[in-house]
Amino acid sequence: MLLIDGGKAADDAPGLRTGGVPLVPDEFVWPTCRECGGPMLFFAHLPLDWGVVAVFLCQNNPGLCDDWDATAGANRAFVFHGPLSAATVPAEGETRLGAVTALRPRPADTPTEEPVLGRLGGEPDWLQGDETPDCPSCATPMTFTAAFKEGAEFETAANFGGGGLGYVFHCRPCDQAAFLWQR
């Protein structure tokens, strides 16, 4: 499925989106970058039939923290279940995109002239080479979940090195998720 630009959305919209505020369980603690210590930027909210994936990456010092690496500690992806509510956003740091973009799924074989912002499911289209992460719990290769372009406009774009793609993976049995990007 292609992810088409669905226009502006509310900060806490429950659907597929980039930007805004993550919907999280009560015990959630906002992630910080293992390298610079700053709070991470919330990038994407992906409600799927088996849970919600929330994607974060460090944008405090673009290019200085290894936010492209799935295991370096400068990005995080979480799987959430159950009742979720809008998180409390840290007052400091680069924590939010400039705008919220709704994402509409559309079959990949359907022609479209609307901006395509990513893809849900299928196989990753690697820009550099296969970097499928292993699950930190069971050590098996994770399943591809979604790919994202940086964004259609400056205010909705994350920094994936200038023209890069972000990749989300999950391990459903272990309830784990991971994020990385390539350029």
Stockholm file with secondary structure:
# STOCKHOLM 1.0

chainA/1-183         MLLIDGGKAADDAPGLRTGGVPLVPDEFVWPTCRECGGPMLFFAHLPLDWGVVAVFLCQNNPGLCDDWDATAGANRAFVFHGPLSAATVPAEGETRLGAVTALRPRPADTPTEEPVLGRLGGEPDWLQGDETPDCPSCATPMTFTAAFKEGAEFETAANFGGGGLGYVFHCRPCDQAAFLWQR
#=GR chainA/1-183 SS CEEEEEEECCTTCSSSEESSCCEECTTCCCCBCTTTCCBCEEEEEEEETTEEEEEEECCSSTTTSCTTSSSSSSEEEEEECSSCEECCCCSSSSCBCSSCEEEEEECTTSCCCSCEEEEESSCCCCSSSCCCCBCTTTCSBCEEEEEEESCSSGGGCCCSSSSCEEEEEEETTTTEEEEEEEC
#=GC SS_cons         CEEEEEEECCTTCSSSEESSCCEECTTCCCCBCTTTCCBCEEEEEEEETTEEEEEEECCSSTTTSCTTSSSSSSEEEEEECSSCEECCCCSSSSCBCSSCEEEEEECTTSCCCSCEEEEESSCCCCSSSCCCCBCTTTCSBCEEEEEEESCSSGGGCCCSSSSCEEEEEEETTTTEEEEEEEC
//
